[in-house]
């Protein structure tokens, strides 16, 4: 390209310069639009996250709160039933300890108003410290009738509800056998509704008992555990994190017969 041709190419009116200017404007506009779209996307994502957080917070507020039944410091709120031959009951390292007795050792809640009669859930952790029999005999209300959940009874492994239609935990459809290790914590979740009694052990469901046309009762040995109490049988047990909450109508409805 000679000098004259180059000058002609660079003239302001030349169509090549117009083309380059137009191309630059298109690139600028596209970049601005992309930045605006990214900004809008970021704002939308932030709004969605905020809305999700608000929804979760609303659900937490609507859900009934857990009520602690054991403060981890002393026996306030509990009494020790005189079963006869019971072991010492005390608090150690934040745990409620039921020392081994001849037969039953236990505690009973003193304020019955803290316990709903139905449509509630209880959680606690328990472990067998010494002995070979049940380390959590949990007596609880089912409307006007109480019953008990037995953990590790009849030699150390049997679990179930006492009693269904007069049959105790060793003789009804809730009977299961589990393996328990000494000095290992086990988490118990008990749910009672108008329709069912359900129990989970470390997240695994082991009781799913319908209540329609069933007679619920307790063995006479644990009458002193009413309306809500925990016992061990010839076994030293440790308990902690004992709490209760009411269920929502939606949770209750899920247990209704289909």
Buried (B, 14 or more C-beta within 10 A) or exposed (E): EEEEEEEEEEEEEEEEEEEEEEEEEEEEEEEEEEEEEEEEEEEEEEEEEEEEEEEEEEEEEEBBEBBEBBBEEEBEBBBBBEBEEBBEBEBEEEBBBBBBBEBBBBBBBEEEEBBBBBBBBBBBBBBBBBBBBBBBBBBBBBEEBBBBBBBBBBEBBBBBBBBBEEBBBBBBBBBBEBEBEBEEBBEBBBBBBBBBBBBBBEEEEBBBBBBEEBEBBBBEBBEBBBBBBBBBBBBBBBBBBBBBBBBBEEBBEEBEEE
